[in-house]
C-alpha cells in the first residue's frame, strides 16, 4: 500500500539540544529531502571521525544526529495528526 504525503506537514512540537526546534507547517516531502541531506552529512562525518580519529567530526555527527532524530520525530507527529 502506497501512502502519499499529500498535505502532511511537520507538527512543530519537537525540540533538540534545548535550543533548536522544528518549525510547524513544513511539507513532509521537503522535510524528507532535508532529512536525506542531514543523514548524508552524518554518514560522512562519522566515517571521518572513525577513519581519521577526528573528534570534531565526531562531535558534529552527534549534533547533526540529534537534529535528524528531532526531525524524524516531528515528521511522525505531523503525519499521525493528519490521519
C-alpha positions as CSV (number, residue, x, y, z in Angstrom):
1,X,0.0,0.0,0.0
2,X,1.4,3.3,-1.1
3,X,0.8,6.4,1.2
4,X,1.0,9.8,-0.3
5,X,2.4,12.6,1.8
6,X,-0.1,15.0,0.3
7,X,-0.9,17.8,2.7
8,X,1.0,16.3,5.6
9,X,3.4,18.8,7.4
10,X,5.7,18.9,10.3
11,X,4.0,19.4,13.7
12,X,6.4,21.9,15.1
13,X,6.3,20.2,18.5
14,X,9.9,18.8,18.7
15,X,13.0,20.4,20.1
16,X,16.6,19.3,20.3
17,X,19.6,20.4,22.3
18,X,17.3,22.6,24.4
19,X,17.9,25.4,21.9
20,X,16.5,24.4,18.5
21,X,13.0,23.5,17.4
22,X,11.4,22.1,14.2
23,X,9.1,24.6,12.6
24,X,5.5,23.7,12.1
25,X,3.9,23.5,8.7
26,X,6.8,22.3,6.6
27,X,5.6,19.9,3.9
28,X,6.8,16.4,4.6
29,X,8.3,15.9,1.2
30,X,10.5,18.9,1.8
31,X,11.3,17.6,5.3
32,X,12.3,14.2,3.9
33,X,14.6,16.0,1.4
34,X,16.3,17.8,4.3
35,X,16.5,14.7,6.3
36,X,18.2,12.9,3.5
37,X,20.8,15.7,3.3
38,X,21.4,15.6,7.0
39,X,21.9,11.8,7.0
40,X,24.4,12.1,4.2
41,X,26.4,14.6,6.2
42,X,26.2,12.4,9.3
43,X,27.5,9.4,7.4
44,X,30.4,11.4,6.0
45,X,31.3,12.9,9.4
46,X,31.0,9.5,11.2
47,X,33.4,8.0,8.6
48,X,35.8,10.9,9.0
49,X,35.7,10.6,12.8
50,X,36.3,6.8,12.7
51,X,39.0,6.7,9.9
52,X,40.9,9.8,10.9
53,X,40.2,9.8,14.7
54,X,38.7,13.3,14.2
55,X,36.9,14.3,17.4
56,X,35.5,17.4,15.8
57,X,33.8,15.4,13.1
58,X,32.5,13.0,15.7
59,X,31.0,15.9,17.7
60,X,29.5,17.3,14.6
61,X,28.0,13.9,13.7
62,X,26.5,13.6,17.2
63,X,24.9,17.1,17.0
64,X,23.5,16.5,13.5
65,X,22.2,13.1,14.6
66,X,20.2,14.8,17.3
67,X,18.8,17.2,14.7
68,X,17.9,14.4,12.4
69,X,16.2,12.5,15.2
70,X,14.1,15.5,16.2
71,X,13.1,16.0,12.6
72,X,12.1,12.3,12.3
73,X,10.1,12.5,15.5
74,X,8.3,15.7,14.4
75,X,7.5,14.4,11.0
76,X,5.9,11.3,12.6
77,X,3.8,13.5,14.8
78,X,2.7,15.6,11.8
79,X,1.9,12.6,9.8
80,X,-0.1,10.9,12.5
81,X,-2.0,14.1,13.4
82,X,-3.2,14.5,9.8
83,X,-4.7,10.9,9.6
